[in-house]
């Protein structure tokens, strides 16, 4: 089993945090092999950023793939730039609050999640990446739910007041992803 994915969006949307959380939590809580490969645009906040995450039960040959199983896009420019890299039969995850354009492909599965609006609705706008990670895990079962919950607990151990809101946000996304499986 090997899953390769890209997460792409603007700097400040938590793209790198989402990928790093998935990669670190998976490597710490499972016996799977994981790579995390970040790519930053010219500017951090507001510039483009993306990362690749590969999860496999065998050694990973390359950390980057242009034949993706999964693509998470948090903004329109990322959709336009990276959609050609999603292989037929792959899954596109769309932050539908921001990405409103129609996808002109009928050979992929599309999972839409209004992650930005959901984060605003729970008064936690910075949790949009954790919500989207929940959507991804819920729709793919790439890793067990508990792996990410442990990862959130570890990430926020120095700020324990942030654990529960982030776990709750993740579980909101998880449920939405499961509904679209």
N, C-alpha and C positions, 0 to 999 in steps of 0.2 A: 504494500500500500504506500503510495506517495501522493501527497497533495501539495501542489504549488500554487501560491496565491500572491497577488499584489494588492496593496492597500494604497490608494492615491487620493490626494486632495490638496488643499491649501495648508501652508504652515499655520499652526494655531488651532487646527481641527483635531489634534491628537492622533494623527496618522502614525507617527513613529511610536508613540506610547502604546497604541493599539497593537501594532506589530510586535513590539518588544515584549509586551505583556503576554501575548499569545506564545511567543517563542520561549521566553524564560519560564513561564508556568508549565509549558509542555515538557521542556527539558528537565525541570526540577521534579515533576510529579509523575513522569512516565519513563519508560525505557525506550522511547522513540528518539530518533535522530532529528535535529532541528537546525535550520540555518535562518539567520536574520540578516538581511542586507539592505541598509538604508541608502537613500539617494535624496539629497537636498537640492532645491533650486537655488537661484542666486540670492534670494532673501529668505530669512527664516519665517517669521510671522507674516502671512499674506502671500509669500512666494509658494511655488509648487513644492511638494514633497511626496515621496512614495517610498515604499519598502516592499521587499520580497520576503516571504516566509515559506520555507519548504519543511514539511513534516513527513517523515518516512520511517518505516520499520527496517529499512536497509540503509547502507551508507549513501550519502547524498553526493552526487557527482559534481553539481554546480549549484551555487546559491541563487542564480538568476535564471529565469526561463522566459522565453517569449512565446510560449505555448501553454498558457495558464489554464488551470482547472477552475480557479475562482478569481474574480476581480471585484474588489470593493472600491466604489468611487464615491467620494464625498462632495464633488463639485463637477460642473459641466466640462471645464477644460480637461479634467482627468478622464472623463467618459470619452470625449472625442479623441484624445491622444492614445489611450491604452486599450480601447475596445477591440481594435484589430488583433491584439495579442491574446484575446480570450478564444480558446479553441472551440470548435463546434461541440456541443454537448456540455460546455462549461456553464458555470453559474455566475451571473452578474448581480452584485449587491449594490443597490442604489440608495443614497441618502435622498429620498424623494422630496424632502422639504426644499432642498437647494437645486437638485437636478430635476428639471421639469420637462426636458425634451424627450421625445419618443425615441426609442431604440429601434433601429431599422434592421434588426436581425431576428430571424425566426428559428435559428439553429441553436439557441442558448436558452437557459432558464433565467428568468429575471425575478429577483426578490426585491421588492420595494419596501423601504422603511423610512418613515418621516423622523429620522433620528434627531435632527436639530430641533424640530417642534416638540418631540417627546421630552427632550432635555429641558427645554424652556418650560414646558408644562409642569415638570416636577421641580422647577426653580433651581436647576442644577445644569446650566448651559455647558459646563465643561465636561459633563458626563456623556456627551453625544458619541464619543468614541467607544465608551464602555457599552452603551446601548447597541451600537452597531456591531461590536464584537459579540454581544449576546445573540443578535440576529444571525450572524455568521455561524456560531456554534450550534444554535438551535436548528438551523436549516441543514447543516452538513454533518453534525455529529463528528466533526474532525477530532475533537478531544472531548472527554467527559466534562460535564458542567462543573464538577467539584474541582477539576484542575484549575479552571479560571478563577473560581471563588478563592481557592488557596493562593493563587497568584495575586489577586486583589488584596487579600489579607497581608501578604508579604510586602507588597509594594507600599501599602499605607501603614505599616506597623509603627512608623514614627509619628503618624497622624491618625490615631485610632478613630477619631470622630468622623473620618472620611470613609471608613470601611463600609459601614452599613449603607450609606447612600449610594455608594458605588456598586455594592453587591445587589442592592435593589434595582438600580438602573440596568445592570447586566441581566438580571432575571426578567425585567420588562422586555428587553430585546430578545432574550432567549425564547420567551413565550411567543413573541411575534414571529420569530424565525421558525419555530416549530409549527405554527399555523400555516406557514407557506411552504412547508416541506413537500 
